[in-house]
Amino acid sequence: MSFDLISAVLFYAVIGVVIYIKRDRIEFIERIIPVYRTEKPLKFMKRISSFGTFWKVFSTMAIPIAFMLMVAIVALLLQNAFDILVNPMSAPGVAPLIPGVKIPGSPIYIPFWEGIIAIGVLAVVHEFSHGITAFAEGVGVKSSGFGMFLIFPLAFVEMNEAKMKEASRLSRLRIISVASVANVAFAFLLAFTIPPLMSPFITGVTEFDGVVITSVVPDMPASGAGITEGTTITSVGDYGIFNTTGLSEAMATYTPGENVTLATDRGEYTFTLAENPDNSSKGYMGLYFEQSWKFTQESQAHYPLPLLQLVIFSWFALNWIVNINIMVGMMNLFPIWVVDGGQMVYNFLGYFIKDEEKIKKICNVVFYLMLTILLINFLPNFF
């Protein structure tokens, strides 16, 4: 049993015990989402919203930025959907991000604790941005709190619906669009400030020791040779491999139909390369991989191992916080009903169309089209 699986079992067991002990103060939304309401975050949001000028400017700027990000994510998924329909094996699909769970067909694996922390940070930044802007716009928030949606931690703010309906469309657009932009802005702020401070230490205490395979594409050469996930590649032919750049450079010298020999920590594998789906002149193994590393002997002599492990854990958690805030922040702008992007489209159309029923009909057509595109992007996970 893996560490991540044990961690997940313990984590959800503790959550279950807490829900049982605090059952008198826990309420269930739709009978399946346990939430704990508290007014403490409201006081914080209201205090931060007192910087009214800043939030007016930021939330107003967030509107065009959010629409540009919406166009970008729609264009990306539309192009990917087209590529999938033409050749299902030529394009990556969309998969849910579930910490500690390897999604079939997805090259992305999120370690459990790093993923849980990143999702928690994402939820707090997102919902607090909604709440702070709501206070700044005079709409206010009725309640706030924390909970679990299926296996995901969540934070929530409950708007004053009556005041939200009475607010101007501009105020509503500010409140709706600001959260996803805040997620992306927060991610870039972290990416440009903390890594320069941590990188010198990280590079000083670690060294590369190969490339580890994270996913094997079914019915491709590597799969047929019996290579499995978790295998570490140490050489390709005569090329010693210590990092992902070296592996990519080595594979660039091979063409389809050539035999390649991989030396790994689990033995040697020889197989014939297929055509690369993205470039028919390049050889293709059918592998996804990431850098493998270890602590240097010098670092272990100078620092306690728990300290080194804590720093590395913080580093990877930071990277997942950045990536998940960007990915989920942008996906939340995809124009379908259940996310902020759908509400943005609905309110924006109100500037040009006064008939609410007509707006809803247009939105339904757009949203069903977008949902179809999204579902097509999930298809590669089933091949």
For each residue, the residues with C-beta under 8 A, 3 or more apart:
1: 5 6
2: 5 6
3: 6 7
4: 7 8 99 100 111 112 113
5: 1 2 8 9 100
6: 1 2 3 9 10
7: 3 4 10 11 100 112 113
8: 4 5 11 12 99 100 112
9: 5 6 12 13
10: 6 7 13 14
11: 7 8 14 15 112 116
12: 8 9 15 16 151
13: 9 10 16 17
14: 10 11 17 18
15: 11 12 18 19 148
16: 12 13 19 20
17: 13 14 20 21
18: 14 15 21 22
19: 15 16 22 23 26 34
20: 16 17 23
21: 17 18
22: 18 19 25 26 36
23: 19 20 26
24:
25: 22 36
26: 19 22 23 34 35 36
27: 34 35 37
28: 31 32 33 34 35
29: 32 33 35 147
30: 33
31: 28
32: 28 29 150
33: 28 29 30 147 148 149
34: 19 26 27 28 147 148
35: 26 27 28 29 145 146 147 156
36: 22 25 26 145 146 147
37: 27 143 144 145
38: 41 144 145 146
39: 42 43 143 144
40: 43 44
41: 38 44 45 128 131 144 145 155 157
42: 39 45 46 131 141 143 144
43: 39 40 46 47
44: 40 41 47 48 128
45: 41 42 48 49 128 131 132 134 135 141 144 157
46: 42 43 49 50 135
47: 43 44 50
48: 44 45 51 55 132
49: 45 46 52 55 132 133 135 136
50: 46 47
51: 48 54 55
52: 49 55 56 136
53: 56 57
54: 51 57 58
55: 48 49 51 52 58 59 132 133 136
56: 52 53 59 60 136 174
57: 53 54 60 61
58: 54 55 61 62 178
59: 55 56 62 63 133 136 137 174 175 177 178
60: 56 57 63 170 174
61: 57 58 64 65 181
62: 58 59 65 66 174 177 178 181 182
63: 59 60 66 67 173 174 177
64: 61 67 68
65: 61 62 68 69 177 181
66: 62 63 69 70 177 178 180 181 333 340 341 344
67: 63 64 70 71 177 344 348
68: 64 65 71 72
69: 65 66 72 73 180 181 184 329 330 333
70: 66 67 73 74 333 334 335 341 344
71: 67 68 74 75
72: 68 69 75 76 330
73: 69 70 76 77 330 331 333 334
74: 70 71 77 78 334 335 370 373
75: 71 72 78 79
76: 72 73 79 80
77: 73 74 80 81 94 334 373 374 377
78: 74 75 81 82 373
79: 75 76 82 83
80: 76 77 83 84 91 92 93 94 377
81: 77 78 84 85 373 376 377
82: 78 79 85 86
83: 79 80 86 87 90 91
84: 80 81 87 88 90 91 93 376 377 379 380
85: 81 82 88 376
86: 82 83 90
87: 83 84 90 91 277
88: 84 85 91 379 380 383
89: 217 277 380 383
90: 83 84 86 87 277 278
91: 80 83 84 87 88 277 380
92: 80 107 380
93: 80 84 105 106 377 378 379 380 381
94: 77 80 374 377 378
95: 103 105 106 108 378 381
96: 103
97: 108 110 115 119 324 327 328
98: 101 103 110 115 151
99: 4 8 110 111 112 113 114 115 116 119
100: 4 5 7 8 110 111 112 115
101: 98
102: 106 109 215 229
103: 95 96 98 106 108 109 381
104: 381
105: 93 95 380 381 382 383
106: 93 95 102 103 109 215 381
107: 92 214 215 288
108: 95 97 103
109: 102 103 106 214 215
110: 97 98 99 100 114 115 118 320 324
111: 4 99 100 114 115 316 320
112: 4 7 8 11 99 100 115 116
113: 4 7 99 116 117 313 317
114: 99 110 111 117 118 313 316 317 319 320
115: 97 98 99 100 110 111 112 118 119 320 324
116: 11 99 112 113 119 120 153
117: 113 114 120 121 317 320 321
118: 110 114 115 121 122 317 320 321 323 324 325
119: 97 99 115 116 122 123 152 153 324
120: 116 117 123 124 153 155
121: 117 118 124 125 321 325
122: 118 119 125 126 183 321 324 325 328 329
123: 119 120 126 127 153 154 155
124: 120 121 127 128 155
125: 121 122 128 129 179 182 183 186 325
126: 122 123 129 130 155 179 180 182 183 329 332
127: 123 124 130 131 144 155 156 157 179
128: 41 44 45 124 125 131 132 155 157
129: 125 126 132 133 178 179 182 183
130: 126 127 133 134 157 159 175 176 178 179
131: 41 42 45 127 128 134 135 141 144 157
132: 45 48 49 55 128 129 135 136
133: 49 55 59 129 130 136 137 174 175 178 179
134: 45 130 131 137 139 140 141 157 159 160 164 175
135: 45 46 49 131 132 138 139 140 141
136: 49 52 55 56 59 132 133
137: 59 133 134 167 171 174 175
138: 135 163 167 171
139: 134 135 159 160 163 164 167 171 175
140: 134 135 159 160 163
141: 42 45 131 134 135 144 157 158 159 160
142: 158 159 160
143: 37 39 42 157 158
144: 37 38 39 41 42 45 127 131 141 155 156 157 158
145: 35 36 37 38 41 155 156
146: 35 36 38 153 154 155 156
147: 29 33 34 35 36 153 154 156
148: 15 33 34 151 152 153 154
149: 33 152 154
150: 32
151: 12 98 148
152: 119 148 149
153: 116 119 120 123 146 147 148
154: 123 146 147 148 149
155: 41 120 123 124 126 127 128 144 145 146
156: 35 127 144 145 146 147
157: 41 45 127 128 130 131 134 141 143 144
158: 141 142 143 144
159: 130 134 139 140 141 142 163 164 175
160: 134 139 140 141 142 163 164
161: 164 165
162: 165 166
163: 138 139 140 159 160 166 167
164: 134 139 159 160 161 167 172 175
165: 161 162
166: 162 163
167: 137 138 139 163 164 171 172 175
168: 171 172
169: 172 173 347 348 350 351
170: 60 173 174
171: 137 138 139 167 168 174 175
172: 164 167 168 169 175 176 343 347
173: 63 169 170 176 177 344 347 348
174: 56 59 60 62 63 133 137 170 171 177 178
175: 59 130 133 134 137 139 159 164 167 171 172 178
176: 130 172 173 179 340 343 344 347
177: 59 62 63 65 66 67 173 174 180 181 333 340 344
178: 58 59 62 66 129 130 133 174 175 181 182
179: 125 126 127 129 130 133 176 182 183 332 340
180: 66 69 126 177 183 184 329 330 332 333 340 341
181: 61 62 65 66 69 177 178 184 185 329
182: 62 125 126 129 178 179 185 186 329
183: 122 125 126 129 179 180 186 187 325 326 328 329 332
184: 69 180 181 187 188 325 326 329 330
185: 181 182 188 189
186: 125 182 183 189 190 325
187: 183 184 190 191 321 322 323 325 326 329
188: 184 185 191 192 322 326
189: 185 186 192 193
190: 186 187 193 194 318 321 322
191: 187 188 194 195 322
192: 188 189 195 196
193: 189 190 196 197
194: 190 191 197 198 318
195: 191 192 198 199 318
196: 192 193 199
197: 193 194 200
198: 194 195 201 202 311 314 315 318
199: 195 196 202 203
200: 197 203 204
201: 198 204 205 311
202: 198 199 205 206 311 312 315
203: 199 200 206
204: 200 201 296 299
205: 201 202 295 296 299 303 308 311
206: 202 203 293 294 295 296 299 312
207: 293 294 295 296
208: 242 243 291 292 293
209: 232 242 292 293 294
210: 232 233 234 241 242 265 292
211: 232 233 241 243 244 246 247 289 290 291 292
212: 230 231 232 233 289 290 291 292
213: 216 222 227 228 229 230 231 232 233 287 288 289
214: 107 109 229 288 289 290
215: 102 106 107 109 229 287 288
216: 213 220 222 223 227 228 229 286 287 288
217: 89 220 222 223 286 287 288
218: 223 383
219: 223 224 286
220: 216 217 223 224 274 284 285 286
221: 224 225 271 272 273 274 284 285 286
222: 213 216 217 225 227 262 269 271 285 286 287
223: 216 217 218 219 220 226 227 286
224: 219 220 221 271
225: 221 222 269 270 271
226: 223 269
227: 213 216 222 223 231 262 264 269 287
228: 213 216 231 266
229: 102 213 214 215 216
230: 212 213
231: 212 213 227 228 264 265 266
232: 209 210 211 212 213 264 265 266 292
233: 210 211 212 213 236 241 247 262 263 264 289
234: 210 240 241 263 264 265
235: 238 239 240 241 262 263
236: 233 239 241 247 250 251 260 261 262 263
237: 250 260 261
238: 235
239: 235 236 246 249 250
240: 234 235 246
241: 210 211 233 234 235 236 246 247 250
242: 208 209 210 246
243: 208 211 246 247 291
244: 211 247 248 289 290 291
245: 248 249
246: 211 239 240 241 242 243 249 250
247: 211 233 236 241 243 244 250 251 289
248: 244 245 251 252
249: 239 245 246 252 253
250: 236 237 239 241 246 247 253 254
251: 236 247 248 254 260 282 283 285
252: 248 249 282
253: 249 250
254: 250 251 258 260 273 282 283
255: 258 273 281 282 283
256: 273 274 275 276 280 281 282 283 284
257: 272 273 283
258: 254 255 272 273 283
259: 270 271 272 273
260: 236 237 251 254 270 271 272 273 283 285
261: 236 237 268 269 270
262: 222 227 233 235 236 268 269 270 285
263: 233 234 235 236 268
264: 227 231 232 233 234 267 268 269
265: 210 231 232 234
266: 228 231 232
267: 264
268: 261 262 263 264
269: 222 225 226 227 261 262 264
270: 225 259 260 261 262
271: 221 222 224 225 259 260 285
272: 221 257 258 259 260
273: 221 254 255 256 257 258 259 260 283 284 285
274: 220 221 256 283 284 286
275: 256 280 282 283 284
276: 256 279 280 281 282 283 284
277: 87 89 90 91 284
278: 90 282
279: 276 282
280: 256 275 276
281: 255 256 276
282: 251 252 254 255 256 275 276 278 279
283: 251 254 255 256 257 258 260 273 274 275 276
284: 220 221 256 273 274 275 276 277
285: 220 221 222 251 260 262 271 273
286: 216 217 219 220 221 222 223 274
287: 213 215 216 217 222 227
288: 107 213 214 215 216 217
289: 211 212 213 214 233 244 247
290: 211 212 214 244
291: 208 211 212 243 244
292: 208 209 210 211 212 232
293: 206 207 208 209
294: 206 207 209
295: 205 206 207 299 300 305 308
296: 204 205 206 207 299 300
297: 300 301
298: 301 302
299: 204 205 206 295 296 302 303 308
300: 295 296 297 303 305 308
301: 297 298
302: 298 299
303: 205 299 300 307 308
304: 307 308
305: 295 300 308 309
306: 309 310
307: 303 304 310 311
308: 205 295 299 300 303 304 305 311 312
309: 305 306 312 313
310: 306 307 313 314
311: 198 201 202 205 307 308 314 315
312: 202 206 308 309 315 316
313: 113 114 309 310 316 317
314: 198 310 311 317 318
315: 198 202 311 312 318 319
316: 111 114 312 313 319 320
317: 113 114 117 118 313 314 320 321
318: 190 194 195 198 314 315 321 322
319: 114 315 316 322 323
320: 110 111 114 115 117 118 316 317 323 324
321: 117 118 121 122 187 190 317 318 324 325
322: 187 188 190 191 318 319 325 326
323: 118 187 319 320 326 327
324: 97 110 115 118 119 122 320 321 327 328
325: 118 121 122 125 183 184 186 187 321 322 328 329
326: 183 184 187 188 322 323 329 330
327: 97 323 324 330 331
328: 97 122 183 324 325 331 332
329: 69 122 126 180 181 182 183 184 187 325 326 332 333
330: 69 72 73 180 184 326 327 333 334
331: 73 327 328 334 339
332: 126 179 180 183 328 329 339 340 341
333: 66 69 70 73 177 180 329 330 339 340 341 344
334: 70 73 74 77 330 331 339 341 370 374
335: 70 74 341 342 344 345 366 367 370
336: 339 341 342 367 370 371 374
337: 342 363 367
338: 342
339: 331 332 333 334 336 342 343
340: 66 176 177 179 180 332 333 343 344
341: 66 70 180 332 333 334 335 336 344 345
342: 335 336 337 338 339 345 346 363 367
343: 172 176 339 340 346 347
344: 66 67 70 173 176 177 333 335 340 341 347 348
345: 335 341 342 348 349 363 366
346: 342 343 349 350 359 360 363
347: 169 172 173 176 343 344 350
348: 67 169 173 344 345 351
349: 345 346 352 353 359 362 363
350: 169 346 347 353 354 356 359
351: 169 348
352: 349
353: 349 350 358 359 362
354: 350
355: 358 359
356: 350 359 360
357: 360 361
358: 353 355 361 362
359: 346 349 350 353 355 356 362 363
360: 346 356 357 363 364
361: 357 358 364 365
362: 349 353 358 359 365 366
363: 337 342 345 346 349 359 360 366 367
364: 360 361 367 368
365: 361 362 368 369
366: 335 345 362 363 369 370
367: 335 336 337 342 363 364 370 371
368: 364 365 371 372
369: 365 366 372 373
370: 74 334 335 336 366 367 373 374
371: 336 367 368 374 375
372: 368 369 375 376
373: 74 77 78 81 369 370 376 377
374: 77 94 334 336 370 371 377 378
375: 371 372 378 379
376: 81 84 85 372 373 379
377: 77 80 81 84 93 94 373 374 380
378: 93 94 95 374 375 381 382
379: 84 88 93 375 376 382 383
380: 84 88 89 91 92 93 105 377 383
381: 93 95 103 104 105 106 378
382: 105 378 379
383: 88 89 105 218 379 380
